[in-house]
Amino acid sequence: MSVPVFLAEDLSGPEIVLDGAEGRHAATVRRLRPGERVDLTDGAGTVAEGEVRATGKDTLRVAVLGRRVVPPPAPRLVVVQGLPKGDRGELAVEMMTEAGVDVIVPWAAARCVTVWKADRAAKSLARWRSAAREAGKQARRFHLPEVTEQATTAEVAALLDAASAAAVLHEEATEPLSRLALPAGGDIVVVVGPEGGITEEELSRFRQAGATPALLGPTVLRTSTAGVAAAAVLLTRTGRW
């Protein structure tokens, strides 16, 4: 199996003590033992390659064998996700994180059944970020995805306007996503609508911002699975897969 990955804020020094939730998971859940290899990361590309020296009830003492910096992937893949209902948002975040999406943008689309407001917004966003963090460790990612604040349609249009390439998944599009012209760098932004779909007004606004309506395939996917399917197509075409 590949070396397990844990998050640590401070990667300096010849030894690192992993404590808190990460230490508890490593020592109690994973039951790591002295002599086993681990990788510690700050989630922003810095990696400390280590070996377990000692374990406690909720701690792990790791000797640093080496350090390295993993460059961020290019081009970046940004997925704008219309808010799904129930726990499908966390599912979408988990799958997109495992696939390699770099930025996930929660979008308050007009036809969203779910509405993030006040305390609910903060709690929902925290769950999405927690899902990204845990899935990133599971996927052995050294660059964790950014889950942004909830975006309005105007803010999504601005993202599309600034992107190197942009697409809106739409079941009535004639151009397949697999033929979208892709850049070597910059941001590729893909918009995934909610269960109710994207309105004509939203589609028109995104077109004006430079986005191409794109067909993902012959079937209609759930909003929670469309993002990871689009990521698979684009990450393969960019050579990141």
WODAMO-V982140 format. One record per helix or strand of 2 or more residues. SS is the DSSP state (@ for helix, = for strand). FROM is the first residue (numbers start at 1). TO is the last residue. Records with the same first field share a line. If there is no record, write none. Layout:
BEGIN
SS = FROM-TO ; FROM-TO
END
This chain:
BEGIN
= = 4-7 ; 15-18 ; 37-41 ; 46-55 ; 60-69 ; 76-82 ; 103-107 ; 146-147 ; 165-169 ; 187-192 ; 212-215
@ = 20-29 ; 88-99 ; 118-138 ; 153-162 ; 177-179 ; 200-208 ; 223-237
END
